[in-house]
Structure formats: structure tokens, C-alpha cells
Amino acid sequence: MQVLLGLSSVSLERDQLVAIRGGVGARVICLRGSLWVTQENAAEDQLLEMGESLVIEHPGLTVVMALDPASVRIAEPVSRKGLRDLALRWLRGDGLARPAMVA
């Protein structure tokens, strides 16, 4: 299975897995349910509940397992250039929502 990072979410039944290899910097986002995440060479595993996320910090294999029916999104790392471009677009008002100014 190929997942387009940042654009796709995957629905998992209890005990189903998603394996991510070489995902350093990618963000694992729990959209629904509960997820167990283990990263190769990490000291501890992590649990994610709906709305929580983590950034993959270790090279090698990362395994995400659903503890109950769940949905997960794996988002690509945002480069510094990407953040800069996003900030510039926001400042120019290029189609991005801007907060209302308070007088």
C-alpha cells in the first residue's frame, strides 16, 4: 500500500498495523481511536489518542498499531523553506484565512 503523505488517512481495525520505514521528521496524527507507536531504537513506546500526534525521531522502522478502530494520518515533514513560503503567503493574504484585527 502506498500512502500519499499529508493527503491520506488510513482507517485501521483493532490490531492492524502501519509500518513506516525511513520516516524521520514525519508526523503521525491520530484522527480517531487509539494508537500504539514504537520506533526502532527508541527507549519507550508511545500511545496516541484522538487529536494527539508525534514526530518520528528515529531512523529505521516505526510501527503504528490500532488499539481499537482508528484512523491515522502520516504527514510529511515541513521544510524550513516550506514554512517560510507558508508564512509569506499568509502575510500577503494569498487565499489563506487571517485572524480578524481587533481595534
Secondary structure as GFF3:
##gff-version 3
##sequence-region A 1 103
A	DSSP	beta_strand	9	12	.	.	.	ID=ss1
A	DSSP	beta_strand	17	21	.	.	.	ID=ss2
A	DSSP	beta_strand	27	32	.	.	.	ID=ss3
A	DSSP	beta_strand	34	39	.	.	.	ID=ss4
A	DSSP	beta_strand	46	49	.	.	.	ID=ss5
A	DSSP	beta_strand	53	55	.	.	.	ID=ss6
A	DSSP	beta_strand	61	66	.	.	.	ID=ss7
A	DSSP	beta_strand	70	75	.	.	.	ID=ss8
A	DSSP	alpha_helix	80	92	.	.	.	ID=ss9
###
